[in-house]
Amino acid sequence: MPNTIDNSLAAADADTAAFAAREGGARQEGAATDEALLERYQRAAFDYFVHNRNPANGLYADNSRDWSPISIAVVGFALSAYPVAVDRGWIAREEAVEHCVAALRFFRDSNQDGSPESTGYKGFYFHFLDRDTGARVWRCELSMIDTALLIVGALMAGRYFDADTPAEAELRSIADLLYRRVDWCWSQNGGETIMQGWKPECGFLHYGWEGYSEAIVLYVLALGSPTHPIGVDCYRAWTRTYQWENIYGHGFLYAGPLFIHQFSHAWIDFRGIQDRFMREKGCDYFENSRRAVHVQRAYACINPRGHAGYDEDCWGFSACEGPTDEVQAVDAEPRHLFGYAARGVPYGPDDGTLSPPAVLACLPFTPDLALEALATMCRRHPEIVHENGFTSGFNADLRDGEGKVWVSPGLFGLDQGIIVLMVENHRSGLPWRLMRGCRPIVDGLRRASFDGGWLDATPGGEKA
């Protein structure tokens, strides 16, 4: 069985230097250099799941701090990362299956009565769970989007682990059971769109999934359900809340943070397929994400708030951890800092914090721009790589006595998961290929009015 990667900071520093050198003479080494560096950072991102798994229940921590709870979305990313790891030879297939089955068994057998101490309700799960018991923590919400990320991860694992063995058959069976159990219709609460959450103390939250967001995968799964599908009118009602804008000369479907332009793309290949909204705009969601990168770079060059280091090769506004002090003096000027927040452009929030993982996850859309930005960041701030992985966020406005910028002290599972999947989509397209053959995804896309490209060549599925 392949060993997990060496976590020495010396190795990380050496590779950071190599990435930074890409800006200079090492550029001539071309694709081979880039491939080796991407292998290192992608494998390091997978290693997050190796080190932050609770072997007693198979669940994965939200972040690398000792007190971190379980995040159901991070479990979904972990389930999706194992096929990549097996394909790359980072872990034995049998061990990967064992880990996936352990997590899936937990959710199959967990308390679904919706009580404050339960794990879930109606097939959905609470956003954060106790690391040991798996019960709800922090009075958090039953999360529709995070459940969707968990379910799509289970479906991807089921697509990859297709061998005729008892363990892999069990994996596929539980993944199918969990998907069929989700009552997507209930999540509408009688309204036009899917609600964002529910709490046992007060019922549904007072807002739904409206406006363009990472929720495409949520709506696609809900439309493709063989047991509790939402109606096509629900998807159309959601797209009616979209906001198309022209910013810095780029017409695009607006969303400020980069993760919105990435998460659903981790599993769904949107190249060349369009729904009704995108057909009317002569665009597709993949091209829209590419334009979002250009908007981010333009904003960084304009730098309206005067933050340190922003330029065409230093950007990456997304959900990430930033400095937590409410107000700090920066260049003798007090500025508000946001801690963990979904930073976005051009309307903010923006406190000088950038996300290296979000830049790396742009590889499928704009590979050269993403690699140039990472090279610049690594050359200027080698401290953004720690524990052999990219930090969640850094802020060049804040520096210590040695001149090093503030960096997030921990690693986050969502960051590492999106790195594994989007780098793999850039390198081989494995996640996209797997999910093109996933019947719920195909059916959901067709019911949402998507057509064109690979989808027209895929048999089956119901068109709206």
Sequence and secondary structure as in RCSB ss.txt:
>XXXX:A:sequence
MPNTIDNSLAAADADTAAFAAREGGARQEGAATDEALLERYQRAAFDYFVHNRNPANGLYADNSRDWSPISIAVV
GFALSAYPVAVDRGWIAREEAVEHCVAALRFFRDSNQDGSPESTGYKGFYFHFLDRDTGARVWRCELSMIDTALL
IVGALMAGRYFDADTPAEAELRSIADLLYRRVDWCWSQNGGETIMQGWKPECGFLHYGWEGYSEAIVLYVLALGS
PTHPIGVDCYRAWTRTYQWENIYGHGFLYAGPLFIHQFSHAWIDFRGIQDRFMREKGCDYFENSRRAVHVQRAYA
CINPRGHAGYDEDCWGFSACEGPTDEVQAVDAEPRHLFGYAARGVPYGPDDGTLSPPAVLACLPFTPDLALEALA
TMCRRHPEIVHENGFTSGFNADLRDGEGKVWVSPGLFGLDQGIIVLMVENHRSGLPWRLMRGCRPIVDGLRRASF
DGGWLDATPGGEKA
>XXXX:A:secstr
        HHHHHHHHHHHHHTTTGGGGGTHHHHHHHHHHHHHHHHHHHHHSEETTTTEEBSBSSTT  EEHHHH
HHHHHHHHHHHHHTSS HHHHHHHHHHHHHHHHHS  B  TTSSEETTEEESEE TTT  B TT  EEHHHHHHH
HHHHHHHHHH   SSHHHHHHHHHHHHHHHH  TTGGGTTSSS BSEEETTTEE S BS SS TTHHHHHHHHH 
SSS   HHHHHHHHTT  EEEETTEEEE  SSGGGGTTGGGT   TT B HHHHHHT  HHHHHHHHHHHHHHHH
HH TT  TT BTTB   SEEE    SEEEETTEEEE  SEEE  TTT   SSEE HHHHHTTTTT HHHHHHHHH
HHHHH GGGEETTEE S EEEEEE TTS EEE SS BHHHHHHHHHHHHHHHT HHHHHHHT HHHHHHHHHTT 
BSHHHHTS      
